[in-house]
Amino acid sequence: MLPTRKLALPRRAITLIALAALGLAVAGLPARGGTASGPAAAAPAAATGAARPVPAVARAPAIPLQSPSPLPIAQCLAEVKLRCYTPLQYRAAYDLNPLYKAGVTGKGRTIVIVDSFGSPTIRHDLAAFDRQWGFPNPVLDIVKVGKLPAFNPNNAVMDGWAEETTLDVEYAHTVAPGARIVLVETPVAEEEGVTGFPPMMTALKTLIGKGTGDVISMSFGATENTFPGFAKGNYSSLLNLRYAFTDAARHGVTVVAAAGDTGATGDEPDGTTLYPYRTDSWPSTDPLVTSVGGTELFLTQNGARTQPDQVWNDGYGAGGGGVSAIFGRPAFQDGVRGVVGGHRGTPDISMSGAVNGGGWVYESFEPTGPGWEIFGGTSEATPMFAGIVALADQMAGRRLGDINPALYALGGLSRVRSFSGRTGIIDIIRGSNSFGGVTGYSAAPGYDLASGWGTIDAARFVPALASLAGRP
């Protein structure tokens, strides 16, 4: 989220390619200033050294593109030099279709998504998204916290949160098409430090108390060092915000959060340059939260892999990961103490986050009109993994609660030859999250601070998690 500039955007990396800006042309793809939409064009900072656009903490630079319809992978590669994926391709890549055929869709389960401001067109946009892919339209309930300001599409902060909201809702629904979605819209932008967190945490605690929600998805975060008192070793401003997560643990609600989009580092308070040292972000670092990192997928048009996944690091951003400066190593990470040392390490697990391999999203709130755009970041990975948890909840017939102990048990078993094919955890051993001149961490066999335990094969992982998590 955004630092002390008092602006904030969600933790995600959008890519939308403005063909005119690249000097390319594709029939039916308007340039910015015509009927296209999206944030102001900017070249990738990693490639050009230019400052990233405001607002941008954990979001990679964006180059806008809007298309009247999703394009095939080959056309994206030919015209804009990036891979673009559909929900159907992700479903194939993560081996979700066998679960759907067995009736495991998240039915009877609820995913809670929290975003500042929300989107004024989310119901319409989700319906259009579903029509395109043949998905059932889910129950979508919207909870507005307090008095929300009127949506202004020319306000970069509101526009960015509307994009985030759309990504969160559409991709949680992609993975768990039968789950109910509760979207919580708050009136204050989440940013670095504490400003936007209180209404978010209070809203979540209220819903948990009412019995609403089986899994909470949060695609945002603030680097730990930006909380007041951090420099003096006083962490109370952050620790006093944990009440929603402790309540979630008591009620058996799973909480997942994005690990970040700038590798092993965070942003300077001006939102343009990178800290020259590692700094993880909360709530991803919280031991009561499952931290979701980012990967890069290489798929054919039918969703088959052409090579193994690797840690997301494509010049537009990199999957977050590292160790907390505030939280000590939790018991569930004792088995990986050689990697995390005495601190809470993140991420725990990873899913698709690369901009070069982002997903198509439909939105219509931009003043220039409706269309399809490509989004990536751990803000894509997180709602997708929340959907995975909803599937496991349905299969188990109960809430799974804090899944971290079970996840790490499965991770350990995945390293045992006789169990490795049964856990559904797929190790990632390629890539690193070094980014912006800051040395990060490399993928390695087993648990690492670039991808966690790796990624998943849902047809195996969902039943394994359902069997193990949430047991007394």
Backbone torsions as a table, in degrees:
resi	resn	phi	psi	omega
1	MET	NA	173.3	-170.9
2	LEU	-84.6	144.4	-178.6
3	PRO	-67.3	-150.6	-169.7
4	THR	-75.5	10.6	175.6
5	ARG	-69.3	-10.5	-179.2
6	LYS	74.5	20.2	171.2
7	LEU	-120.8	154.8	-179.8
8	ALA	-148.2	144.6	171.2
9	LEU	-135.0	157.3	-178.0
10	PRO	-65.3	163.3	-179.7
11	ARG	-81.1	92.3	179.5
12	ARG	-163.5	163.4	179.0
13	ALA	-121.3	105.5	178.8
14	ILE	-91.3	143.2	169.2
15	THR	-124.0	126.6	172.2
16	LEU	-139.9	124.0	-167.2
17	ILE	-97.7	117.5	177.3
18	ALA	-83.9	107.2	-173.8
19	LEU	-62.0	-36.9	179.5
20	ALA	-62.2	-39.0	-179.4
21	ALA	-64.7	-29.0	-179.9
22	LEU	-91.3	-2.3	-179.1
23	GLY	73.9	24.1	-178.3
24	LEU	-112.7	165.8	178.7
25	ALA	-144.2	133.5	174.3
26	VAL	-133.2	134.0	-178.3
27	ALA	-56.5	131.6	176.6
28	GLY	86.2	-2.9	179.9
29	LEU	-104.8	102.1	-177.3
30	PRO	-72.3	153.1	176.3
31	ALA	-85.0	162.2	175.9
32	ARG	-58.7	134.8	-178.6
33	GLY	102.0	-16.0	172.7
34	GLY	-92.6	-111.6	176.1
35	THR	-111.8	17.5	178.7
36	ALA	-79.5	165.5	176.6
37	SER	-139.0	173.5	177.8
38	GLY	126.3	173.8	-178.5
39	PRO	-70.4	166.8	-178.1
40	ALA	-59.1	141.8	-175.9
41	ALA	-65.9	142.9	175.9
42	ALA	-155.5	142.4	177.7
43	ALA	-78.2	153.4	179.1
44	PRO	-57.4	125.1	-178.3
45	ALA	-61.7	-35.0	-178.4
46	ALA	-63.8	-28.1	-177.9
47	ALA	-90.7	-31.3	-171.4
48	THR	-110.5	-19.2	-175.8
49	GLY	81.2	1.7	-179.4
50	ALA	-73.6	154.5	176.8
51	ALA	-65.6	144.7	178.5
52	ARG	-76.0	151.6	-174.8
53	PRO	-67.9	153.4	176.6
54	VAL	-91.6	139.8	-3.6
55	PRO	-90.9	149.2	-172.6
56	ALA	-157.3	39.2	-172.9
57	VAL	-55.8	-67.7	-172.5
58	ALA	-107.9	26.0	-179.0
59	ARG	-111.0	137.6	178.4
60	ALA	-73.8	162.0	179.0
61	PRO	-58.8	149.8	-176.8
62	ALA	-120.3	138.2	172.6
63	ILE	-120.7	111.8	-166.5
64	PRO	-70.7	144.8	171.3
65	LEU	-147.7	141.8	170.4
66	GLN	-134.7	136.0	-179.1
67	SER	-123.6	142.5	177.3
68	PRO	-70.4	-15.3	176.4
69	SER	-155.4	153.3	178.7
70	PRO	-62.3	147.1	-178.0
71	LEU	-104.1	154.3	173.3
72	PRO	-67.5	158.6	179.9
73	ILE	-56.6	-45.0	-176.2
74	ALA	-61.4	-37.2	-179.8
75	GLN	-71.4	-39.3	175.9
76	CYS	-61.0	-44.4	179.5
77	LEU	-63.7	-42.5	-176.9
78	ALA	-68.9	-38.4	-171.2
79	GLU	-95.6	-35.2	-175.2
80	VAL	-126.6	3.7	173.1
81	LYS	65.2	25.2	176.1
82	LEU	-133.2	150.0	173.5
83	ARG	-83.8	144.8	178.3
84	CYS	-134.1	135.3	-173.0
85	TYR	-122.4	150.0	176.9
86	THR	-97.2	162.7	174.0
87	PRO	-56.5	-35.0	-179.4
88	LEU	-66.5	-35.9	177.6
89	GLN	-69.4	-39.4	175.3
90	TYR	-62.5	-41.1	179.9
91	ARG	-60.3	-41.9	178.2
92	ALA	-67.3	-44.3	-176.6
93	ALA	-61.1	-37.7	-178.3
94	TYR	-94.3	10.4	174.6
95	ASP	56.8	45.9	-179.3
96	LEU	-87.2	-25.1	-172.0
97	ASN	-60.8	-37.3	175.8
98	PRO	-59.9	-33.0	177.4
99	LEU	-67.4	-44.0	179.5
100	TYR	-61.8	-40.1	179.7
101	LYS	-63.7	-27.5	178.4
102	ALA	-88.3	4.1	178.3
103	GLY	86.9	8.6	178.9
104	VAL	-91.4	98.7	-175.5
105	THR	-126.1	0.7	-172.6
106	GLY	91.7	7.2	-178.8
107	LYS	-57.7	134.9	179.6
108	GLY	84.4	-0.1	-179.5
109	ARG	-115.0	157.1	-175.1
110	THR	-126.6	129.2	174.5
111	ILE	-103.6	124.0	176.3
112	VAL	-99.1	126.5	179.0
113	ILE	-118.7	130.7	179.9
114	VAL	-117.9	130.4	179.9
115	ASP	-145.7	143.1	172.8
116	SER	-66.8	134.2	172.8
117	PHE	70.8	-35.8	-177.8
118	GLY	72.6	-160.4	178.5
119	SER	-131.4	134.1	-178.8
120	PRO	-72.0	-13.1	-175.2
121	THR	-119.4	19.4	-171.2
122	ILE	-63.0	-38.1	179.5
123	ARG	-63.6	-47.3	179.4
124	HIS	-62.2	-44.2	-175.1
125	ASP	-69.2	-38.2	177.4
126	LEU	-65.5	-38.8	178.1
127	ALA	-63.4	-40.6	177.9
128	ALA	-66.8	-40.7	176.5
129	PHE	-58.2	-46.1	-178.7
130	ASP	-65.8	-40.0	178.6
131	ARG	-61.2	-40.3	-177.9
132	GLN	-61.2	-40.5	-173.1
133	TRP	-104.2	-0.4	179.6
134	GLY	74.7	29.1	179.7
135	PHE	-90.4	151.8	173.4
136	PRO	-72.6	141.1	177.1
137	ASN	-76.1	126.3	-174.4
138	PRO	-85.5	173.5	166.7
139	VAL	-72.5	120.6	177.9
140	LEU	-121.8	110.3	177.1
141	ASP	-104.3	137.4	-178.7
142	ILE	-115.7	123.1	179.0
143	VAL	-109.0	115.9	179.1
144	LYS	-96.8	126.4	-177.4
145	VAL	-97.1	115.6	179.7
146	GLY	67.1	-156.1	-178.1
147	LYS	-98.0	109.0	180.0
148	LEU	-80.9	140.0	175.4
149	PRO	-66.8	153.3	177.7
150	ALA	-62.1	138.9	-178.8
151	PHE	-67.8	130.4	177.6
152	ASN	-122.3	104.6	-176.4
153	PRO	-64.7	-14.9	177.6
154	ASN	-89.7	-2.8	175.4
155	ASN	-88.7	116.6	-173.6
156	ALA	-60.7	-35.6	-179.2
157	VAL	-67.3	-50.3	179.7
158	MET	-62.7	-41.8	179.7
159	ASP	-60.4	-43.6	179.8
160	GLY	-64.4	-40.1	178.4
161	TRP	-69.5	-33.3	175.6
162	ALA	-64.4	-39.2	175.8
163	GLU	-63.6	-44.6	178.8
164	GLU	-60.1	-45.4	179.2
165	THR	-57.1	-45.1	-178.0
166	THR	-63.6	-45.8	177.7
167	LEU	-59.4	-47.7	-177.6
168	ASP	-59.4	-49.4	-175.4
169	VAL	-68.4	-46.3	-175.5
170	GLU	-66.7	-34.4	-177.0
171	TYR	-90.2	-22.9	166.8
172	ALA	-64.8	-42.1	179.8
173	HIS	-67.6	-34.6	177.9
174	THR	-56.4	-45.0	-175.4
175	VAL	-81.9	-38.6	-178.6
176	ALA	-120.5	74.5	-172.2
177	PRO	-65.7	-18.9	-179.6
178	GLY	-95.4	-3.3	-176.4
179	ALA	-80.8	146.8	169.5
180	ARG	-74.7	144.1	177.1
181	ILE	-118.0	129.4	173.1
182	VAL	-112.8	114.4	179.3
183	LEU	-97.3	120.7	178.7
184	VAL	-100.1	119.8	179.9
185	GLU	-108.8	123.4	-177.4
186	THR	-110.1	156.2	-170.8
187	PRO	-90.0	-1.9	-177.6
188	VAL	-124.5	132.4	-179.0
189	ALA	-67.2	128.9	173.4
190	GLU	-69.9	135.7	-178.0
191	GLU	-146.6	179.0	177.1
192	GLU	-60.6	139.1	-173.9
193	GLY	90.7	-153.1	-169.0
194	VAL	-104.5	-4.4	-165.6
195	THR	-52.9	-52.0	-174.2
196	GLY	-89.5	-10.3	-173.9
197	PHE	-70.6	-41.6	-175.2
198	PRO	-53.5	-49.5	179.0
199	PRO	-64.9	-31.4	177.7
200	MET	-65.9	-49.5	-177.5
201	MET	-66.7	-38.9	178.8
202	THR	-64.8	-42.3	178.4
203	ALA	-62.2	-42.6	179.3
204	LEU	-64.5	-43.0	179.3
205	LYS	-61.1	-39.4	179.1
206	THR	-63.4	-45.4	-179.9
207	LEU	-64.8	-42.1	179.0
208	ILE	-60.7	-42.4	178.8
209	GLY	-62.2	-28.5	178.7
210	LYS	-86.6	-1.3	-179.4
211	GLY	82.3	16.0	-177.3
212	THR	-94.0	123.1	173.1
213	GLY	105.2	134.4	174.7
214	ASP	-106.8	-29.3	177.7
215	VAL	-143.3	137.5	179.4
216	ILE	-109.2	131.2	-179.7
217	SER	-114.5	126.1	-177.9
218	MET	-128.8	111.8	-179.5
219	SER	-101.1	53.0	-179.1
220	PHE	-155.0	168.6	177.7
221	GLY	-178.6	161.2	176.1
222	ALA	-128.9	132.9	-179.3
223	THR	-61.5	139.1	-172.2
224	GLU	-55.9	-35.8	-175.3
225	ASN	-70.5	-10.2	-179.6
226	THR	-90.4	-4.4	177.5
227	PHE	-76.7	137.2	-179.4
228	PRO	-54.1	135.5	178.4
229	GLY	92.8	-11.6	-175.5
230	PHE	-55.4	-48.0	-175.1
231	ALA	-60.8	-24.0	-179.3
232	LYS	-99.9	8.7	179.4
233	GLY	77.3	15.5	177.1
234	ASN	-102.4	108.5	-173.6
235	TYR	-103.6	14.6	-173.6
236	SER	-63.8	-32.3	-178.0
237	SER	-63.8	-30.2	175.1
238	LEU	-84.9	-48.0	-175.0
239	LEU	-61.8	-29.8	179.2
240	ASN	-72.2	-6.4	178.8
241	LEU	-98.4	2.0	-173.5
242	ARG	-81.3	-1.1	-170.3
243	TYR	-60.4	-31.4	178.3
244	ALA	-67.7	-35.8	-177.8
245	PHE	-75.1	-37.6	176.1
246	THR	-66.0	-35.8	176.4
247	ASP	-67.3	-40.5	177.7
248	ALA	-59.8	-43.1	179.4
249	ALA	-62.2	-40.6	179.9
250	ARG	-65.2	-31.9	-177.0
251	HIS	-98.0	6.2	176.9
252	GLY	74.4	24.5	-179.6
253	VAL	-95.1	132.5	178.0
254	THR	-82.6	140.7	178.5
255	VAL	-124.4	127.5	177.3
256	VAL	-125.3	147.6	-178.2
257	ALA	-146.1	154.2	-178.3
258	ALA	-74.3	137.0	-178.9
259	ALA	-79.9	-15.5	178.0
260	GLY	115.9	165.9	-171.9
261	ASP	-121.8	11.7	-179.5
262	THR	-125.2	36.9	175.9
263	GLY	65.7	-134.2	-175.9
264	ALA	-92.9	24.8	-176.0
265	THR	-140.5	172.1	175.9
266	GLY	-126.4	-174.3	-177.5
267	ASP	-94.6	153.7	170.2
268	GLU	-69.2	160.8	179.7
269	PRO	-59.0	-18.4	177.9
270	ASP	-86.7	-0.8	174.5
271	GLY	74.7	11.5	-174.9
272	THR	-120.1	-31.0	-177.1
273	THR	-117.6	171.9	-173.9
274	LEU	-106.5	145.3	173.3
275	TYR	-62.4	140.7	178.4
276	PRO	-83.8	27.8	177.4
277	TYR	-153.6	165.6	-177.6
278	ARG	-75.3	140.2	175.2
279	THR	-153.9	116.9	-178.2
280	ASP	-84.7	167.9	-175.7
281	SER	-120.2	146.3	175.6
282	TRP	-100.9	140.4	18.1
283	PRO	-88.7	0.1	-179.7
284	SER	-56.1	-35.5	-176.8
285	THR	-78.1	-10.4	-175.8
286	ASP	-67.4	130.6	179.4
287	PRO	-61.8	-19.7	178.1
288	LEU	-86.1	3.1	-177.1
289	VAL	-118.9	142.8	172.0
290	THR	-90.7	120.3	-175.7
291	SER	-89.7	129.1	-175.5
292	VAL	-111.9	118.1	178.9
293	GLY	-93.1	-174.9	-174.5
294	GLY	-119.3	143.5	177.5
295	THR	-125.8	168.6	174.4
296	GLU	-118.6	126.7	-178.1
297	LEU	-105.0	151.1	178.2
298	PHE	-126.3	101.9	-169.9
299	LEU	-120.9	152.6	168.4
300	THR	-84.9	177.8	-178.7
301	GLN	-64.8	-24.4	178.4
302	ASN	-93.7	7.0	175.2
303	GLY	89.0	7.1	177.2
304	ALA	-80.6	145.5	178.4
305	ARG	-76.5	138.5	172.9
306	THR	-97.4	-15.2	175.5
307	GLN	-162.8	163.4	-178.4
308	PRO	-63.6	154.1	175.5
309	ASP	-62.8	156.0	173.8
310	GLN	-136.3	166.9	177.5
311	VAL	-60.0	135.6	178.5
312	TRP	-65.0	123.0	175.4
313	ASN	-168.1	83.3	-169.3
314	ASP	-117.9	17.0	-178.6
315	GLY	90.7	-20.9	176.5
316	TYR	-96.1	-19.1	-178.8
317	GLY	173.5	-179.5	178.6
318	ALA	-152.2	147.9	-178.2
319	GLY	-61.3	134.4	-179.8
320	GLY	-69.7	153.3	177.4
321	GLY	173.8	149.2	-179.6
322	GLY	158.3	-158.0	-178.5
323	VAL	-120.0	146.2	179.3
324	SER	-72.8	144.5	172.9
325	ALA	-90.7	-8.3	-173.9
326	ILE	-110.7	-43.1	-174.6
327	PHE	-97.3	130.7	174.8
328	GLY	-72.7	171.1	-179.0
329	ARG	-64.1	122.3	176.7
330	PRO	-75.5	161.0	-176.4
331	ALA	-58.3	-35.0	-177.1
332	PHE	-67.6	-14.2	177.1
333	GLN	-101.9	10.4	178.7
334	ASP	-59.7	-34.1	-179.6
335	GLY	-70.8	-12.8	178.0
336	VAL	-119.4	28.4	-178.1
337	ARG	-59.7	-27.1	178.3
338	GLY	-66.9	-18.4	178.1
339	VAL	-98.0	-45.8	-172.2
340	VAL	-93.5	-14.3	-176.9
341	GLY	67.4	-133.4	-178.2
342	GLY	-96.6	12.8	-174.1
343	HIS	-120.3	158.6	171.7
344	ARG	-65.9	123.7	178.6
345	GLY	-102.9	148.5	176.1
346	THR	-135.6	156.2	-0.6
347	PRO	-82.3	179.6	175.4
348	ASP	-98.8	-35.6	-178.1
349	ILE	-153.5	163.3	-176.9
350	SER	-138.7	152.9	173.3
351	MET	-142.7	-178.4	-172.1
352	SER	-55.8	126.0	178.2
353	GLY	-138.7	-8.9	-173.7
354	ALA	-66.1	143.7	171.0
355	VAL	-70.7	-39.8	174.2
356	ASN	-81.6	79.2	-172.0
357	GLY	129.7	25.7	179.8
358	GLY	-76.6	170.1	-176.1
359	GLY	-103.9	150.1	177.8
360	TRP	-75.0	133.1	-179.8
361	VAL	-129.4	139.5	177.1
362	TYR	-104.0	133.1	177.0
363	GLU	-147.5	151.4	-176.5
364	SER	-133.6	11.1	-176.3
365	PHE	-86.4	-12.9	-179.2
366	GLU	-64.7	143.1	-178.6
367	PRO	-63.8	-19.5	-179.3
368	THR	-87.6	-0.8	174.3
369	GLY	114.8	171.3	-176.2
370	PRO	-79.8	161.7	175.8
371	GLY	170.0	-179.1	-179.7
372	TRP	-102.7	138.7	179.3
373	GLU	-136.6	162.5	-177.4
374	ILE	-105.5	127.2	-179.2
375	PHE	-124.5	149.3	174.0
376	GLY	-141.0	-164.5	178.7
377	GLY	105.0	167.8	176.3
378	THR	-69.5	-7.8	170.8
379	SER	-74.7	-15.4	169.9
380	GLU	-86.1	-45.0	-177.4
381	ALA	-61.0	-38.6	-172.3
382	THR	-67.4	-52.3	177.7
383	PRO	-64.1	-29.4	175.6
384	MET	-63.9	-43.1	179.3
385	PHE	-70.4	-32.8	174.2
386	ALA	-59.3	-38.4	175.8
387	GLY	-62.6	-39.5	177.0
388	ILE	-59.7	-43.0	179.3
389	VAL	-63.8	-39.6	178.2
390	ALA	-62.0	-38.3	176.6
391	LEU	-62.8	-43.4	179.9
392	ALA	-66.8	-36.5	175.4
393	ASP	-58.6	-46.3	-179.8
394	GLN	-62.8	-44.5	-178.3
395	MET	-64.0	-37.1	-180.0
396	ALA	-77.3	-22.3	-176.5
397	GLY	74.6	22.4	-178.7
398	ARG	-163.0	165.5	170.6
399	ARG	-70.6	142.0	-179.5
400	LEU	-93.0	-16.9	177.7
401	GLY	65.5	-147.0	179.3
402	ASP	-66.7	110.3	-175.0
403	ILE	-90.5	-4.1	-173.3
404	ASN	-58.9	-45.2	177.7
405	PRO	-57.3	-42.8	179.4
406	ALA	-68.2	-39.4	-179.8
407	LEU	-61.8	-42.5	-179.5
408	TYR	-73.4	-30.6	173.5
409	ALA	-64.8	-43.6	177.3
410	LEU	-64.9	-38.8	177.8
411	GLY	-60.8	-42.9	177.7
412	GLY	-63.9	-42.2	178.5
413	LEU	-64.5	-31.9	-179.0
414	SER	-64.2	-17.3	178.5
415	ARG	-87.9	-6.8	178.0
416	VAL	-95.0	123.5	-171.9
417	ARG	-52.7	-42.6	-175.6
418	SER	-71.5	-15.6	-179.4
419	PHE	-110.6	-14.6	-167.3
420	SER	-56.9	-35.7	-178.5
421	GLY	-81.5	-4.4	-174.1
422	ARG	-106.2	-12.6	-176.5
423	THR	-84.2	-23.9	-176.3
424	GLY	79.8	2.1	176.4
425	ILE	-90.2	126.9	-178.3
426	ILE	-109.7	115.7	-177.6
427	ASP	-66.3	143.0	173.4
428	ILE	-113.6	124.4	-175.5
429	ILE	-124.3	11.0	-179.5
430	ARG	-121.7	142.1	172.4
431	GLY	97.2	170.8	177.2
432	SER	-146.2	167.7	177.2
433	ASN	-109.3	27.0	170.1
434	SER	-64.2	134.5	-174.0
435	PHE	-160.3	143.8	174.6
436	GLY	64.5	28.2	-179.8
437	GLY	83.7	1.4	179.1
438	VAL	-103.8	123.7	179.0
439	THR	-69.2	126.1	-179.3
440	GLY	-107.1	-134.8	-175.2
441	TYR	-125.5	149.5	-179.3
442	SER	-102.0	147.9	171.9
443	ALA	-65.8	148.0	-178.8
444	ALA	-153.6	162.7	176.5
445	PRO	-55.6	135.0	-178.3
446	GLY	81.4	-153.3	-177.9
447	TYR	-74.1	138.5	174.3
448	ASP	-147.5	166.6	-175.9
449	LEU	-89.5	16.0	174.3
450	ALA	-109.0	-34.8	-178.5
451	SER	-132.2	1.5	-173.2
452	GLY	69.7	-132.2	176.9
453	TRP	-81.0	-5.7	-177.9
454	GLY	114.1	-137.4	-178.1
455	THR	-129.2	-164.3	-170.8
456	ILE	-134.0	154.3	161.4
457	ASP	-106.9	106.6	-168.7
458	ALA	-63.0	-34.8	-177.7
459	ALA	-61.3	-27.8	176.9
460	ARG	-98.7	-38.8	-174.7
461	PHE	-68.6	-42.5	-176.4
462	VAL	-59.8	-51.1	177.8
463	PRO	-65.4	-33.0	177.7
464	ALA	-65.4	-44.2	178.6
465	LEU	-66.1	-41.8	-179.6
466	ALA	-61.5	-34.7	-178.6
467	SER	-74.0	-34.9	-170.5
468	LEU	-99.3	-37.6	-172.6
469	ALA	-77.0	150.0	174.3
470	GLY	76.4	7.4	178.2
471	ARG	-81.1	147.4	177.8
472	PRO	-60.3	NA	NA
